[in-house]
Amino acid sequence: VVGCLSPHKARGFCSPHYQNIWRRGRNAATSAESDSSAYVYFKTQPCRLCAYDRLPPDIHRVIPGANGGRYVLGNMVPLCARCHAEVHRGITPCPEPITEIPISA
């Protein structure tokens, strides 16, 4: 980054710039481009592949963020950490995204 005095070894950014980029990625689900009610619902669901429910799931975006995918209903799938890694490696196909949140009685 132009103006950085001490570049970060791995990414070429100084530590403050690197931390800002990291925070932006972690807070992507709370940005204006997200559907926060759907995100909260997905964090309470079991893994769509193996039904693991002891830990909150990772939220997988069917259309990746690098390609413009957002954390919105119809683009999110709750997966446990192991299944999420398998989907990213291409070992397991991604399940269909949930397009509707069921209304509880």
C-alpha positions in Angstrom: 0.0 0.0 0.0 1.4 3.4 -0.9 2.4 5.3 2.2 3.0 2.2 4.4 6.3 2.5 6.3 6.5 -1.0 7.5 5.0 -3.6 5.1 3.5 -6.8 6.5 5.6 -9.7 5.4 2.8 -11.9 4.1 0.5 -9.4 2.4 2.6 -6.4 1.7 0.5 -4.2 4.0 1.6 -2.5 7.2 0.1 -3.9 10.4 -2.7 -1.3 10.7 -3.8 -1.8 7.1 -3.7 -5.6 7.4 -5.8 -5.5 10.6 -8.4 -3.3 8.9 -8.7 -5.7 6.0 -9.0 -8.6 8.5 -11.7 -6.8 10.5 -13.7 -6.0 7.3 -13.7 -9.7 6.4 -14.9 -10.7 9.9 -17.6 -8.1 10.0 -18.9 -8.8 6.5 -22.0 -10.4 7.8 -23.0 -7.3 9.7 -22.5 -4.9 6.8 -25.3 -3.1 5.0 -25.1 -5.7 2.3 -26.2 -8.5 4.6 -29.6 -9.8 5.8 -28.9 -9.8 9.5 -32.1 -11.6 10.6 -31.3 -14.5 8.2 -27.7 -14.6 9.3 -28.8 -14.9 13.0 -31.2 -17.7 12.0 -28.5 -19.6 10.1 -26.1 -19.4 13.1 -28.7 -21.4 15.1 -29.1 -24.2 12.5 -27.3 -27.5 12.3 -24.9 -28.4 9.5 -26.9 -29.0 6.3 -24.6 -31.9 5.3 -24.0 -33.9 8.5 -26.5 -32.3 11.0 -23.7 -31.5 13.5 -25.2 -29.0 16.0 -22.9 -28.8 19.0 -21.1 -25.6 17.8 -22.5 -22.7 15.8 -22.0 -23.4 12.1 -19.9 -21.6 9.6 -21.9 -19.7 7.0 -21.0 -20.7 3.5 -21.8 -18.4 0.6 -22.8 -20.3 -2.5 -21.6 -17.3 -4.6 -18.2 -16.4 -3.1 -17.6 -12.9 -1.8 -14.9 -12.4 -4.3 -17.5 -12.8 -7.0 -20.0 -10.4 -5.4 -21.8 -12.9 -3.2 -23.3 -11.5 -0.1 -24.6 -12.8 3.2 -28.3 -12.8 2.1 -31.1 -15.4 2.1 -30.7 -17.7 -0.9 -26.9 -17.4 -0.8 -26.1 -18.9 2.6 -25.8 -22.4 3.8 -25.0 -23.4 7.4 -22.1 -25.9 7.5 -19.9 -27.3 10.3 -16.2 -26.5 10.1 -15.3 -29.9 8.6 -18.0 -29.9 6.0 -17.2 -26.2 5.1 -13.6 -27.2 4.4 -14.7 -30.1 2.3 -17.0 -28.0 0.2 -14.2 -25.4 -0.4 -11.8 -28.2 -1.4 -14.4 -29.7 -3.8 -14.6 -33.0 -1.9 -18.3 -32.6 -1.1 -20.8 -30.8 -3.3 -22.5 -27.7 -1.7 -26.1 -28.3 -0.7 -28.9 -26.1 -2.0 -29.1 -22.8 -0.2 -32.1 -22.1 2.1 -34.4 -19.6 0.4 -37.1 -19.2 3.1 -36.9 -19.0 6.9 -39.7 -21.0 8.4 -42.2 -19.1 10.5 -42.3 -20.6 14.0 -45.6 -20.8 15.8 
